[in-house]
Amino acid sequence: MHGIDETHRPDVVTSTAYAPFPVTSDPAPWQLARSVVPTSVGPVVVHARAGVRPLLLLHGVAGSWTTWTPVLRAAHGFGDRGLVLVDLPGWGSSPTPSTPLGVDDAVRVLTEVLDALGHTAVDVVGHSMGAFVALHLGVTAPDRVRSIGLVSGTTFAAVAAARHPVRGIATLPAFALLRAGLAVTRSAAVPMLRALAGVGLLRLMAAPVFTHVGALDRSVLDAFVEELRPAGFLGAAASGAAYDTDRWRTIPVPVTAVAGRDDVFARVSDLDHLAAVLPDVRTVLLDDCGHFAHVEHPDAVVTALAPGRTL
């Protein structure tokens, strides 16, 4: 059982602009080149740019490389830094693997991608499931990681809800009910969401995930529907349920964890748990923010990750 750092207090940030940028699938503004990298799990689609001190960006569930475009815009493309944006197997444009992708598989894929691009070490930032993968990369391949940024990471509360689904209905109801619903509907879930979008109910369905769903550009909602992959979500939940989060104590690099106060896939107490477990961590809590902090408040995310740690 993990203790909570009762003395820990995250930095609290309030941002005025909500979801100021659309999501786009055009890589041209950031000079990103698309390639397909063969890996042991199958071909993986990568958008990358050469440059100094490369930054690896990992999407979460209902995401792909495009989910990071609001952050790219907020950060002015990160200047002359190298960029690596990966569609993990089964997500975005990368084909679905023959077996569900586990966290060890994801890390193996990432190291193979980094090898193919010639990167020995990167700063890595992950959203949701991608944050979980980023932490495991820090555990299993610390020599490949300079720093880690967690954006709306699914960590302790999500792991507990995945292990104990019935209890999770009380502790993390949105996560538990989505998992149960996808387990029943599976491949029918996306057509159902598209049908809801067709009759104007998509914003209602997406409301739990975003604090101000009515303020979102339609591109954000379209991407949310297009990138939701039931098999991938269920596989990630199963992998998280079996994971020993005590392994994060061995991560030697600095970590910055950014979370939204209204996140329905995490709890604010996750930041306290991270402070108790990680050797070197700074935590930031964003007001007026749900589970997609990098879309809802990209400027605040860039600012939070910037001070000499990740960006």
The 8 nearest C-alpha neighbors of each residue, nearest first, counted from 0:
[[1, 2, 245, 3, 244, 272, 155, 159],
 [2, 0, 3, 272, 276, 275, 245, 244],
 [1, 3, 0, 4, 272, 275, 276, 5],
 [2, 4, 272, 271, 5, 275, 1, 268],
 [3, 5, 275, 271, 7, 6, 274, 272],
 [4, 6, 7, 3, 271, 8, 2, 275],
 [7, 5, 4, 8, 271, 3, 274, 275],
 [6, 8, 4, 5, 271, 9, 274, 275],
 [7, 9, 6, 10, 271, 282, 5, 270],
 [10, 8, 282, 283, 284, 11, 7, 270],
 [9, 11, 283, 284, 282, 12, 8, 281],
 [12, 10, 284, 283, 285, 9, 13, 286],
 [13, 11, 285, 284, 286, 10, 14, 283],
 [12, 14, 286, 285, 15, 11, 287, 299],
 [15, 13, 16, 299, 12, 296, 17, 286],
 [14, 16, 17, 13, 296, 287, 299, 298],
 [17, 15, 14, 19, 18, 296, 298, 295],
 [16, 18, 295, 19, 296, 15, 14, 214],
 [19, 17, 295, 294, 20, 296, 215, 16],
 [18, 20, 17, 16, 21, 295, 296, 69],
 [21, 19, 69, 18, 22, 294, 72, 216],
 [22, 20, 216, 218, 219, 23, 69, 19],
 [23, 21, 218, 219, 68, 66, 69, 65],
 [22, 24, 25, 65, 21, 68, 218, 66],
 [23, 25, 65, 26, 22, 68, 64, 66],
 [24, 26, 23, 27, 28, 65, 29, 68],
 [27, 25, 31, 28, 29, 24, 30, 32],
 [26, 28, 30, 29, 25, 31, 32, 24],
 [29, 27, 30, 26, 25, 31, 76, 72],
 [30, 28, 27, 31, 76, 26, 71, 48],
 [31, 29, 27, 28, 26, 32, 48, 47],
 [30, 32, 47, 48, 26, 29, 46, 27],
 [31, 33, 46, 47, 48, 30, 34, 26],
 [34, 32, 46, 45, 31, 47, 35, 44],
 [35, 33, 45, 44, 36, 46, 32, 47],
 [34, 36, 44, 43, 45, 42, 37, 33],
 [35, 37, 43, 42, 38, 44, 34, 112],
 [38, 36, 42, 41, 43, 35, 39, 40],
 [39, 37, 41, 40, 42, 108, 36, 111],
 [38, 40, 41, 108, 37, 107, 111, 42],
 [41, 39, 38, 96, 108, 42, 104, 88],
 [40, 42, 38, 39, 37, 43, 96, 88],
 [43, 41, 37, 36, 38, 35, 93, 44],
 [44, 42, 93, 36, 35, 88, 37, 45],
 [43, 45, 35, 93, 86, 34, 92, 85],
 [44, 46, 85, 34, 33, 84, 35, 47],
 [47, 45, 33, 84, 32, 31, 83, 34],
 [46, 48, 83, 31, 82, 32, 84, 45],
 [49, 47, 82, 31, 81, 32, 30, 50],
 [48, 50, 81, 82, 47, 51, 80, 53],
 [81, 51, 49, 80, 79, 53, 48, 52],
 [50, 52, 80, 81, 53, 79, 49, 54],
 [51, 53, 80, 81, 54, 121, 50, 122],
 [54, 52, 81, 121, 82, 80, 51, 50],
 [53, 55, 122, 82, 121, 123, 81, 83],
 [54, 56, 123, 83, 84, 122, 82, 124],
 [57, 55, 124, 84, 125, 123, 83, 54],
 [58, 56, 125, 129, 124, 85, 126, 84],
 [57, 59, 129, 126, 63, 62, 125, 64],
 [60, 58, 128, 127, 129, 126, 62, 61],
 [59, 61, 62, 128, 232, 227, 127, 58],
 [62, 60, 227, 226, 223, 59, 228, 224],
 [63, 61, 226, 60, 59, 58, 66, 223],
 [62, 64, 91, 65, 58, 86, 66, 90],
 [63, 65, 84, 66, 86, 67, 85, 58],
 [66, 64, 67, 63, 68, 24, 23, 22],
 [67, 65, 64, 68, 63, 62, 22, 58],
 [68, 66, 65, 70, 69, 64, 71, 293],
 [67, 69, 71, 70, 65, 66, 22, 72],
 [70, 68, 72, 20, 71, 67, 294, 297],
 [71, 69, 73, 297, 72, 68, 67, 74],
 [72, 70, 76, 68, 74, 69, 73, 75],
 [71, 73, 75, 69, 70, 74, 76, 68],
 [74, 72, 70, 298, 71, 75, 297, 69],
 [73, 75, 71, 77, 76, 72, 70, 301],
 [76, 74, 72, 77, 73, 71, 78, 70],
 [75, 77, 71, 74, 78, 29, 72, 73],
 [78, 76, 74, 75, 80, 79, 71, 310],
 [77, 79, 76, 80, 75, 74, 81, 50],
 [80, 78, 50, 77, 51, 81, 76, 49],
 [81, 79, 50, 51, 78, 53, 52, 77],
 [50, 80, 82, 53, 49, 48, 51, 54],
 [81, 83, 54, 48, 47, 53, 55, 80],
 [82, 84, 47, 55, 46, 54, 56, 85],
 [85, 83, 56, 46, 64, 45, 55, 47],
 [84, 86, 45, 87, 64, 44, 57, 83],
 [85, 87, 91, 63, 44, 90, 93, 64],
 [86, 88, 90, 85, 89, 93, 43, 105],
 [89, 87, 93, 90, 95, 94, 43, 96],
 [95, 88, 90, 94, 93, 96, 87, 231],
 [91, 89, 87, 88, 86, 93, 92, 63],
 [90, 92, 63, 86, 93, 226, 62, 89],
 [91, 93, 90, 44, 94, 86, 89, 43],
 [92, 94, 43, 88, 44, 89, 91, 90],
 [95, 93, 89, 88, 96, 92, 42, 43],
 [89, 94, 96, 88, 93, 97, 90, 41],
 [97, 95, 98, 88, 89, 40, 94, 41],
 [96, 98, 95, 99, 40, 100, 41, 94],
 [97, 99, 96, 100, 95, 101, 40, 234],
 [100, 98, 234, 101, 96, 97, 231, 230],
 [99, 101, 104, 98, 234, 105, 102, 96],
 [102, 100, 104, 103, 238, 105, 99, 235],
 [101, 103, 105, 104, 132, 106, 238, 100],
 [102, 104, 106, 105, 101, 107, 135, 100],
 [105, 103, 107, 101, 102, 106, 100, 108],
 [104, 106, 102, 108, 103, 107, 109, 101],
 [107, 105, 109, 103, 108, 104, 136, 110],
 [106, 108, 104, 110, 109, 105, 103, 111],
 [107, 109, 105, 111, 106, 110, 38, 104],
 [108, 110, 112, 106, 111, 107, 113, 105],
 [111, 109, 113, 107, 112, 108, 114, 106],
 [110, 112, 114, 108, 109, 113, 115, 107],
 [111, 113, 109, 115, 114, 110, 108, 116],
 [114, 112, 110, 118, 116, 115, 111, 117],
 [115, 113, 117, 111, 112, 116, 118, 110],
 [114, 116, 112, 113, 117, 111, 36, 118],
 [117, 115, 113, 114, 118, 112, 47, 111],
 [118, 116, 114, 115, 113, 119, 112, 120],
 [119, 117, 113, 120, 116, 114, 121, 53],
 [118, 120, 143, 117, 113, 121, 114, 142],
 [121, 119, 143, 144, 118, 145, 142, 122],
 [122, 120, 144, 53, 54, 145, 123, 143],
 [121, 123, 54, 146, 145, 144, 309, 55],
 [122, 124, 55, 147, 54, 56, 121, 148],
 [125, 123, 148, 56, 147, 149, 57, 55],
 [126, 124, 130, 129, 57, 149, 56, 133],
 [125, 127, 150, 129, 130, 59, 58, 152],
 [128, 126, 152, 59, 153, 130, 129, 151],
 [129, 127, 59, 131, 130, 153, 60, 126],
 [128, 130, 125, 59, 126, 57, 132, 58],
 [131, 129, 125, 126, 133, 149, 152, 127],
 [130, 132, 128, 134, 129, 133, 135, 153],
 [131, 133, 129, 135, 130, 134, 102, 136],
 [134, 132, 130, 136, 131, 135, 125, 129],
 [133, 135, 137, 131, 136, 132, 130, 138],
 [136, 134, 138, 132, 137, 133, 139, 131],
 [135, 137, 133, 139, 140, 134, 138, 106],
 [136, 138, 141, 134, 135, 250, 140, 139],
 [139, 137, 135, 250, 136, 140, 141, 247],
 [138, 140, 136, 137, 135, 141, 106, 103],
 [139, 141, 136, 142, 143, 137, 138, 144],
 [142, 140, 137, 144, 143, 138, 139, 136],
 [141, 143, 140, 144, 120, 145, 119, 137],
 [142, 144, 120, 141, 140, 119, 121, 145],
 [145, 143, 121, 120, 141, 142, 146, 122],
 [146, 144, 122, 121, 252, 120, 143, 147],
 [145, 147, 122, 253, 252, 309, 144, 254],
 [148, 146, 254, 123, 124, 122, 253, 255],
 [147, 149, 124, 255, 254, 256, 123, 125],
 [150, 148, 256, 130, 125, 152, 124, 257],
 [149, 151, 126, 257, 152, 125, 258, 256],
 [152, 150, 258, 127, 290, 126, 257, 292],
 [151, 153, 127, 130, 150, 149, 126, 154],
 [152, 154, 127, 157, 265, 128, 131, 264],
 [153, 155, 157, 152, 156, 158, 131, 269],
 [154, 156, 158, 157, 269, 159, 153, 272],
 [155, 157, 159, 158, 265, 154, 160, 266],
 [156, 158, 160, 159, 155, 154, 153, 161],
 [159, 157, 161, 155, 240, 239, 156, 160],
 [158, 160, 162, 156, 157, 161, 163, 155],
 [161, 159, 167, 157, 163, 164, 162, 158],
 [162, 160, 240, 158, 159, 163, 164, 236],
 [163, 161, 240, 159, 160, 164, 158, 241],
 [162, 164, 160, 166, 161, 165, 167, 159],
 [165, 163, 167, 160, 166, 161, 175, 162],
 [166, 164, 167, 168, 163, 169, 175, 160],
 [165, 167, 168, 163, 164, 169, 170, 160],
 [166, 168, 160, 164, 170, 171, 169, 165],
 [169, 167, 172, 175, 166, 165, 171, 170],
 [168, 170, 167, 166, 172, 171, 165, 175],
 [171, 169, 167, 168, 172, 166, 160, 156],
 [170, 172, 167, 174, 168, 173, 169, 175],
 [173, 171, 168, 175, 174, 169, 176, 167],
 [174, 172, 176, 175, 171, 263, 177, 264],
 [173, 175, 177, 264, 172, 176, 171, 178],
 [176, 174, 172, 178, 168, 167, 177, 173],
 [175, 177, 179, 173, 178, 174, 172, 180],
 [178, 176, 180, 174, 179, 175, 173, 181],
 [177, 179, 175, 181, 176, 180, 182, 174],
 [180, 178, 176, 182, 177, 181, 175, 183],
 [179, 181, 177, 183, 182, 178, 176, 184],
 [182, 180, 185, 184, 183, 178, 179, 229],
 [181, 183, 179, 180, 185, 184, 178, 233],
 [184, 182, 181, 180, 185, 179, 178, 188],
 [183, 185, 181, 187, 188, 182, 180, 186],
 [186, 184, 181, 229, 187, 182, 188, 183],
 [187, 185, 188, 184, 229, 189, 230, 228],
 [188, 186, 184, 185, 190, 189, 191, 181],
 [189, 187, 191, 184, 186, 190, 185, 192],
 [188, 190, 192, 191, 187, 193, 224, 186],
 [191, 189, 193, 192, 187, 188, 194, 186],
 [190, 192, 194, 188, 189, 193, 187, 195],
 [193, 191, 195, 189, 194, 190, 196, 188],
 [192, 194, 196, 190, 195, 191, 189, 197],
 [193, 195, 197, 191, 196, 192, 190, 198],
 [196, 194, 192, 200, 197, 198, 193, 201],
 [197, 195, 201, 193, 199, 194, 198, 200],
 [196, 198, 194, 195, 199, 193, 200, 201],
 [199, 197, 195, 196, 200, 194, 201, 193],
 [198, 200, 196, 197, 201, 195, 202, 203],
 [201, 199, 195, 203, 196, 202, 198, 204],
 [202, 200, 196, 204, 203, 195, 199, 205],
 [201, 203, 205, 204, 200, 206, 212, 213],
 [202, 204, 206, 200, 201, 205, 212, 207],
 [205, 203, 201, 202, 206, 200, 207, 192],
 [206, 204, 202, 203, 208, 207, 201, 209],
 [205, 207, 203, 212, 209, 208, 204, 202],
 [208, 206, 205, 209, 263, 210, 204, 173],
 [207, 209, 206, 290, 205, 289, 263, 210],
 [210, 208, 289, 212, 206, 211, 207, 290],
 [209, 211, 289, 288, 212, 287, 261, 208],
 [212, 210, 213, 214, 209, 215, 206, 17],
 [211, 213, 206, 209, 214, 215, 210, 202],
 [212, 214, 211, 215, 202, 206, 216, 203],
 [215, 213, 212, 211, 216, 18, 17, 19],
 [216, 214, 212, 213, 18, 217, 219, 211],
 [215, 217, 218, 219, 21, 214, 220, 20],
 [216, 218, 220, 219, 221, 215, 21, 222],
 [219, 217, 221, 216, 220, 22, 21, 222],
 [220, 218, 222, 217, 221, 22, 216, 223],
 [221, 219, 223, 217, 222, 218, 224, 216],
 [220, 222, 218, 224, 223, 219, 225, 217],
 [223, 221, 225, 219, 220, 224, 226, 218],
 [222, 224, 220, 61, 221, 226, 225, 227],
 [225, 223, 221, 222, 227, 226, 220, 192],
 [224, 226, 222, 223, 227, 221, 189, 61],
 [227, 225, 61, 62, 223, 224, 222, 228],
 [226, 228, 61, 224, 225, 223, 229, 60],
 [227, 229, 231, 230, 226, 232, 61, 90],
 [230, 228, 232, 185, 231, 181, 233, 227],
 [231, 229, 233, 232, 228, 234, 185, 99],
 [230, 232, 234, 228, 229, 233, 235, 89],
 [233, 231, 229, 235, 234, 230, 228, 236],
 [232, 234, 236, 230, 235, 231, 229, 237],
 [233, 235, 231, 237, 99, 236, 232, 230],
 [234, 236, 238, 232, 233, 237, 231, 239],
 [237, 235, 239, 233, 234, 238, 161, 240],
 [238, 236, 240, 234, 239, 235, 233, 241],
 [237, 239, 235, 236, 241, 240, 101, 234],
 [238, 240, 236, 242, 241, 237, 158, 235],
 [241, 239, 162, 161, 237, 158, 238, 242],
 [242, 240, 239, 238, 237, 243, 162, 158],
 [241, 243, 239, 240, 244, 238, 158, 102],
 [244, 242, 245, 246, 241, 247, 239, 240],
 [243, 245, 246, 247, 242, 155, 248, 154],
 [246, 244, 247, 243, 248, 276, 1, 249],
 [245, 247, 244, 248, 249, 243, 138, 250],
 [246, 248, 245, 249, 250, 244, 277, 138],
 [249, 247, 277, 276, 246, 250, 245, 278],
 [248, 250, 247, 246, 251, 138, 278, 277],
 [251, 249, 138, 137, 247, 248, 252, 277],
 [250, 252, 249, 253, 278, 141, 279, 137],
 [253, 251, 146, 250, 145, 254, 279, 147],
 [254, 252, 279, 146, 280, 147, 308, 255],
 [255, 253, 280, 147, 148, 146, 279, 281],
 [254, 256, 281, 148, 280, 282, 149, 304],
 [255, 257, 149, 282, 148, 283, 150, 281],
 [258, 256, 283, 150, 149, 284, 282, 151],
 [259, 257, 151, 284, 285, 150, 283, 260],
 [260, 258, 288, 285, 289, 262, 261, 284],
 [259, 261, 286, 262, 285, 288, 284, 267],
 [262, 260, 289, 259, 288, 263, 210, 287],
 [261, 263, 289, 290, 259, 264, 265, 260],
 [262, 264, 265, 173, 261, 208, 290, 207],
 [265, 263, 174, 262, 153, 157, 173, 171],
 [266, 264, 263, 262, 156, 153, 157, 267],
 [265, 267, 268, 269, 156, 262, 264, 263],
 [266, 268, 269, 270, 260, 265, 258, 271],
 [267, 269, 271, 266, 270, 272, 3, 156],
 [270, 268, 272, 267, 271, 266, 155, 273],
 [269, 271, 273, 268, 272, 267, 274, 282],
 [272, 270, 274, 268, 4, 269, 273, 3],
 [273, 271, 269, 3, 275, 274, 270, 276],
 [272, 274, 270, 276, 275, 271, 277, 269],
 [273, 275, 271, 272, 276, 277, 280, 270],
 [274, 276, 4, 272, 273, 3, 277, 271],
 [277, 275, 273, 248, 274, 272, 278, 247],
 [276, 278, 248, 279, 273, 274, 280, 247],
 [279, 277, 248, 280, 276, 251, 250, 249],
 [280, 278, 253, 277, 254, 252, 281, 251],
 [281, 279, 254, 255, 253, 277, 274, 278],
 [280, 282, 255, 256, 254, 283, 279, 9],
 [283, 281, 256, 9, 255, 257, 10, 270],
 [282, 284, 10, 257, 9, 11, 256, 258],
 [285, 283, 11, 258, 259, 257, 10, 9],
 [286, 284, 259, 12, 11, 260, 288, 13],
 [285, 287, 13, 288, 260, 12, 259, 284],
 [286, 288, 210, 285, 260, 261, 289, 259],
 [287, 289, 259, 286, 210, 261, 260, 285],
 [288, 290, 262, 261, 209, 259, 210, 291],
 [289, 291, 262, 208, 151, 292, 209, 259],
 [292, 290, 294, 293, 289, 295, 151, 209],
 [291, 293, 295, 294, 296, 290, 288, 151],
 [294, 292, 297, 291, 296, 295, 70, 300],
 [295, 293, 292, 291, 297, 18, 296, 69],
 [294, 296, 18, 292, 17, 293, 291, 297],
 [297, 295, 292, 299, 298, 293, 294, 17],
 [298, 296, 293, 70, 300, 299, 294, 73],
 [299, 297, 301, 73, 300, 296, 302, 70],
 [298, 300, 302, 296, 301, 297, 303, 14],
 [301, 299, 297, 303, 302, 298, 293, 304],
 [300, 302, 298, 304, 299, 303, 305, 297],
 [303, 301, 299, 305, 300, 304, 298, 306],
 [304, 302, 300, 301, 305, 299, 283, 306],
 [303, 305, 301, 302, 309, 310, 300, 306],
 [304, 306, 310, 302, 303, 309, 307, 301],
 [307, 305, 308, 304, 303, 302, 310, 309],
 [306, 308, 305, 309, 310, 304, 253, 146],
 [309, 307, 306, 305, 310, 146, 304, 253],
 [308, 310, 146, 304, 305, 122, 307, 148],
 [309, 305, 304, 308, 307, 301, 306, 122]]
